[in-house]
Amino acid sequence: MDVQYNVKRVLERIAEAAHRANRAPEDITVVAVTKTVEVSRIMEAINAGIRHIGENRVQEFVKKHEFIPAEVKRHLIGTLQTNKVKYIIDKIDLIHSLDRLSLARELDKRAAAVGRVIPVLIQVNVSKEATKSGIFEEELESFIEQLEPFKHVRVKGLMTIAPLSSNPEAVRPYFARLKELFDRIKERGYPHIDMEYLSMGMTNDFEVAIEEGANIVRIGRAIFGERYV
């Protein structure tokens, strides 16, 4: 599997999708999903131009962290348990999976202890699948209001995981809906959040996600091939 070629091809596909949506390709961030990927192959992706990597599991993130160049941004894209926050709070650049107040409270406490404000995305379960984490859209604005006291947590946008489908068009409505929520919350002008990032789209559907407004896409298999356990 030629990682360098795969990165080049993914970037080409992102550019094509961006142009279809009258958007600038450079406004879209690729997060290479490195779950189960060894450091040597992650370095191949970095050498090919990847500047953001995303891990699903804290234990794996911590194990690899010291081997990744400092200039590469680290994303935690999987479900985060409160008892694991302390291991990453001083290392992570963006958490994609804030989905409950207990996690916000722990993030706030741990971030205050290390003297930083931790950037997060709220995970929204647009499809309402029981197997997925995330806030339902009906609860989203109430959840945002409840985050106001946490001065060391800064919401930077929204994330969702679409239902798995072999047909990208089947998931377009979920991406369109999250973009609507993103825009509505941005218009509300909450003083304690910044609606900057819309993280949606993976290997199966990232082009549709870009067409619907994603500015972060999380791509694993299209870069590293089939390797998940």
Steps between C-alpha positions, in 0.01 A plus 500: 500500500659825379415754770658789310288428192189459715552838666547663161181340368297597808613861466403496132154366586459764770593772250250365247220490760586849621490640149159342441377686807676827404729468798877535544675163551747658741212576737446128561714316757582133452532306824673169426341238726788297641313234698715182502751661261866463595713812541712428192192514277370810677835662419452408134174695503663794677783501246232506227348816643261395777505749787215370717459151645208354692494217751194319632648357820685684773739213574610482137527879479731516802717217371562674167506862614873537567593363157290750301662833402391791718366702207240232418162573661343227713126428498308263729209382289365206700278483805689642798454353848529749784763290678728526194492881468803548726723307259440728201401841635846652444563325167185525288423781254130429438249259653219406259272311737358714780162342563410540869529745787705265718770498233490879466539532876803271506659672201451836667659382825798336333557785255495753784762293683742522207419860417336464161165530327417175322336526153215256442231412250156389613409163355145500366315176433303629203386151394393406856656158462515316831851377423640853467598752765401864482244759600164490323429819308203581721736516801782688330425860589412414859830310525691798363340730757601262780864519390525873576653457851790289369755772427777257405295323230443679170253361249639550149229327298307179438577143397287211382542145375258411222334159473716247318391471138654390172309785335636844601181668377303312765679692776491844339189604700683440829788724396261766372315493831817543706597797283159653572555454873851644470372810324210547741726483806749734337222754444401477867837652588561316826790688666666186637529307172659548158334326209811442289514130422255257347650151523313249288582250231726195491643278228159385373338842481745790544432650157128534575587641843719767338223587256272552800743722690753288692832672564652203686489150354627191684657252260658168587455221245546721194845590634618190685290225344295233675671438830245530780465215746 
